[in-house]
Amino acid sequence: MFDGSHIALLYFWRCETGVTQTTHHVGVSCATVVQWYQYVRDICAWNLLQTPIILGLYWAALAYLHNLITIKSHHSTLHLWSL
C-alpha cells in the first residue's frame, strides 16, 4: 500500500472525493479508504482543538452583514442571504 497510494488517499480526501471513486482510483479496499479518511479527519480535529481560534470578531462581522443584507433585501424580491 505504501507505493504512493497513501499520498493519493490524502489528495482525494482533500478534494472531497467519495469513497467509491477513491477506491476505484487508488486501487485499495473501501474499508481502507474509510479508515484513512477517518484518520485524517481525526488528525485535523485534534489539531483544531490544540490551536484554538478566536472567532468572536468574525461572527460579529458576519451577523452585522447578515442583518444589513436582510434589511436591504426585505423590501425586494431578491434575497442574497442563503446560508
N, C-alpha and C positions, 0 to 999 in steps of 0.2 A: 504494500500500500504506500510506502514512503518513496515512491518513484516520482514524486512531484504532485501526486494526486491530493495531498493534504493542502498544498497551495491552491490547487483548483477548487477544493472544497471551501476554503476561505473566500476565494474570489466569488464563487456562486452564492455563498451566504451573503456577502456584501452587496451583491446585485439583487438580492431578494428573489433568487431563482427558487422555484418549487422543488420539493424533494424528488419528485418523479423525474423532472428534467435533469436535475443534478445527477441522479443515479444513472441516467442514460448517458450523459456527457462524460462523467468521470469513470464509470465502469466499476463502481462499488455497490454494495448492497444498500437497500433502502434503510435498514437499521443503522448502518454506518453513517449515512448522511444525516439521519435524525440525531444520532449521538454527537456528531461533530457540530451540528447546528446548535444543539443544547449546550455543548461545551463552550462554544464561542459566546453564546448569549450569556452564560453564567459568568464568564470572564469579564464581559462588558458590564454586566450588572454589578459585579464585585468592584470593578474599577470606579463606577459611578458612586457607589456607596463610600469608597475610600476617599474620594475627592469631591466633597460637597460643593454645589454651585449655588450662588446667591441669585435667585430668580425673582426677588421682590420687585425690583425696578422693571424688569422685563414684563412681568404680569401686570403691573400698574399701567405701563405704556400700552399694553395690549388691551386692557379694559377701557382705557381712555379712547383708543382708536375704535374699539367696538361701539362704544356709546356715541361717538362722533358719527360714524357711518350709519348706525341705527337711526339716529335723529334725522340725518340728511335723507336717508332712503325711506323714512316713514311716510313722506309726502309724495313719493313717486312709486312707480311700479317696479323699478329696478332695485333689487336688494343685493348689495355687493357682499354682505357678510354671510358666508355659507358654512362656517365652521360649526 
